[in-house]
Amino acid sequence: MSDPVDYATNEQAFAEAQIAAQLEEQRRARERDSGVTHCVDCDDEILAKRRELMPYATRCVDCQSFVDRLDRRR
């Protein structure tokens, strides 16, 4: 028998995995549709300074921070 904490932890892990999968799907779709000047997740413009410092960046600062937080939780 699982206790409520285990159940909640599993539910949260499942929800985070779903979010990560959705973000990856959106990233791939936007990568096909938009240029490197716009975020692959939210389609906002990536600031010129960020593109200059990180020419390989595909996400705006906010979206990259969100993805980094998700990765740290895994």
Helices and strands as residue ranges (DSSP letters): H 4-33, H 48-53, H 61-73
